[in-house]
Amino acid sequence: MNEYDINKGVILAFDSSALTCSAGVIKDGKAAASVFSNNGLTHSKTLLPSIEKVLADSQTDADGVSAVAVTVGPGSFTGVKIGVSTAKGIAFTKNLPCLAVSSTAASACGAAGFDGMICPVFDARRGMLYNALFLSEKGGVKRLCADRQISAEELAKELKKTDKKILITGDGAEIFAKECEKKGLSFSLAAQSVMFIRPEGIYEAIKNGLYEEKTQENLSAVYLRPPQAERERLEKLEAEKKHNKQGE
């Protein structure tokens, strides 16, 4: 059960799970500082400077942070790893609680003002998407399904069954929009201000109970599939097995 009081203290929230990078400081339930970057630089170069900037802009000493909120995936293997490792490092020094938020929940909750179904999608490569579905109504957001890996075609077919208005968010939105158009599916693309994950979305996810409180020891990343190097290794082994079998 999540019992962290988000309306008290200082939450340092950040995301590096996909193409973009963002960080923010929430003080006593209100955003005190926020920064967002989509400049193509690696998150190893942008995340820590972003964190330092929001702490400075909000006049927050690192010792004043009472909790660390971070997106734990699904998303880019490297980006998720950087975010989770950074959160663990910050939490370790002061034994701070970690608030683990799904990337899909943070993305959906960034558009919490929408009335209907919110469909965050992230490019999982090889024709696949990372996705979950959320219902947003009366200012609240609730999860409709678990995070998953799904093809654009399958997801579009699933959405054809709903009578709700559909809003697509995430870095895979344009890819998925093309499939929706093929299927004749009615939808809206999120505005650029809420298309990508920002600290405000992370905070909204926490407000809606879409998070898990962890210690720095048990905070972990959610990948949904092995990293590329591991997939390539398994594919190579499978190819060798087939070759050896054919040679028997």
ZAMARGU-4260 file (C-alpha; in steps of 0.2 Angstrom, whole numbers, plus 5000, padded with zeros to 4 digits):
<rodrens>
0) 5000/5000/5000 | 5007/5017/4995 | 5006/5029/5011 | 5019/5042/5006 | 5011/5060/5009
5) 5015/5069/4993 | 5008/5085/5000 | 5022/5087/5012 | 5041/5089/5010 | 5051/5090/4994
10) 5050/5077/4980 | 5064/5077/4967 | 5056/5069/4951 | 5065/5065/4935 | 5063/5054/4919
15) 5076/5048/4906 | 5066/5032/4900 | 5063/5038/4882 | 5070/5050/4870 | 5068/5065/4881
20) 5074/5070/4898 | 5066/5080/4912 | 5067/5084/4930 | 5058/5094/4943 | 5055/5099/4961
25) 5039/5097/4970 | 5037/5107/4986 | 5022/5104/4998 | 5012/5098/4983 | 5016/5112/4971
30) 5029/5112/4957 | 5044/5123/4962 | 5055/5120/4946 | 5055/5110/4930 | 5066/5107/4916
35) 5063/5097/4900 | 5076/5093/4886 | 5074/5085/4869 | 5090/5089/4861 | 5097/5072/4856
40) 5110/5072/4869 | 5113/5056/4879 | 5104/5055/4896 | 5121/5052/4904 | 5125/5070/4899
45) 5108/5078/4902 | 5101/5070/4917 | 5112/5076/4931 | 5114/5094/4925 | 5095/5094/4924
50) 5093/5089/4942 | 5106/5101/4948 | 5097/5115/4938 | 5080/5112/4946 | 5087/5111/4964
55) 5096/5127/4961 | 5080/5135/4953 | 5069/5130/4967 | 5082/5135/4980 | 5083/5117/4987
60) 5098/5110/4995 | 5101/5092/4991 | 5099/5089/5010 | 5081/5096/5009 | 5075/5082/4997
65) 5063/5070/5006 | 5059/5058/4992 | 5065/5054/4975 | 5052/5050/4961 | 5058/5041/4945
70) 5051/5033/4930 | 5057/5015/4930 | 5051/5009/4912 | 5047/5002/4901 | 5057/5012/4888
75) 5075/5013/4882 | 5086/5000/4891 | 5100/5013/4893 | 5089/5027/4898 | 5079/5018/4911
80) 5095/5011/4918 | 5102/5028/4920 | 5087/5035/4928 | 5085/5021/4941 | 5104/5021/4945
85) 5103/5040/4948 | 5088/5038/4959 | 5096/5024/4969 | 5112/5035/4971 | 5103/5050/4977
90) 5092/5040/4989 | 5107/5030/4996 | 5116/5045/5003 | 5101/5051/5014 | 5091/5034/5015
95) 5077/5042/5006 | 5061/5033/5000 | 5060/5030/4981 | 5043/5033/4972 | 5043/5021/4957
100) 5032/5027/4943 | 5029/5018/4926 | 5034/5027/4911 | 5016/5024/4904 | 5008/5031/4919
105) 5018/5046/4919 | 5015/5049/4901 | 4996/5047/4903 | 4995/5057/4919 | 5004/5072/4910
110) 4988/5073/4900 | 4976/5071/4915 | 4964/5085/4909 | 4958/5074/4894 | 4941/5066/4896
115) 4942/5048/4888 | 4955/5035/4885 | 4974/5039/4886 | 4985/5028/4876 | 5004/5031/4879
120) 5015/5022/4866 | 5034/5021/4866 | 5044/5014/4852 | 5050/4997/4856 | 5058/4994/4839
125) 5055/4980/4827 | 5038/4985/4824 | 5033/4984/4843 | 5027/4997/4855 | 5027/4998/4874
130) 5010/5003/4880 | 4996/5003/4893 | 4979/5010/4893 | 4972/5023/4905 | 4955/5030/4908
135) 4954/5049/4912 | 4938/5057/4919 | 4933/5069/4932 | 4951/5074/4935 | 4956/5057/4939
140) 4966/5044/4930 | 4965/5025/4932 | 4975/5011/4924 | 4965/4999/4913 | 4979/4986/4909
145) 4997/4982/4914 | 5012/4988/4904 | 5015/4977/4889 | 5024/4975/4873 | 5011/4975/4858
150) 5011/4978/4839 | 5004/4994/4832 | 4991/4983/4822 | 4985/4974/4838 | 4984/4990/4848
155) 4974/4998/4834 | 4962/4983/4833 | 4959/4984/4852 | 4956/5002/4852 | 4942/5000/4839
160) 4932/4992/4852 | 4930/5007/4863 | 4917/5021/4862 | 4929/5033/4872 | 4938/5047/4865
165) 4956/5042/4862 | 4972/5053/4865 | 4989/5046/4860 | 5004/5052/4869 | 5023/5046/4870
170) 5038/5046/4858 | 5029/5032/4848 | 5014/5043/4845 | 5017/5047/4827 | 5022/5029/4822
175) 5006/5023/4830 | 4995/5037/4822 | 4999/5030/4805 | 4992/5013/4810 | 4977/5021/4817
180) 4974/5030/4801 | 4975/5014/4791 | 4962/5006/4802 | 4950/5021/4801 | 4952/5024/4820
185) 4946/5041/4827 | 4960/5048/4839 | 4969/5064/4844 | 4987/5067/4846 | 4993/5075/4862
190) 4999/5093/4862 | 5018/5095/4862 | 5017/5101/4880 | 5011/5085/4886 | 5017/5073/4872
195) 5032/5068/4882 | 5035/5064/4900 | 5038/5079/4911 | 5040/5080/4931 | 5022/5086/4932
200) 5016/5070/4924 | 5026/5060/4937 | 5018/5070/4951 | 5001/5067/4944 | 5004/5049/4943
205) 5009/5049/4961 | 4993/5059/4966 | 4982/5046/4957 | 4991/5032/4967 | 5000/5025/4951
210) 5017/5022/4960 | 5026/5010/4971 | 5036/5016/4986 | 5053/5007/4987 | 5069/5008/4996
215) 5084/5012/4986 | 5089/4993/4989 | 5073/4986/4980 | 5071/5000/4967 | 5073/4991/4950
220) 5070/4994/4932 | 5056/4987/4922 | 5061/4982/4904 | 5048/4970/4898 | 5061/4962/4886
225) 5080/4959/4887 | 5092/4972/4881 | 5097/4972/4863 | 5114/4964/4866 | 5106/4949/4875
230) 5093/4947/4862 | 5106/4947/4848 | 5116/4934/4859 | 5100/4923/4860 | 5096/4925/4842
235) 5114/4920/4837 | 5113/4904/4849 | 5096/4900/4841 | 5104/4901/4823 | 5118/4890/4828
240) 5107/4877/4835 | 5097/4877/4818 | 5113/4876/4808 | 5120/4862/4819 | 5103/4852/4817
245) 5103/4854/4799 | 5121/4847/4798 | 5116/4831/4808
</rodrens>
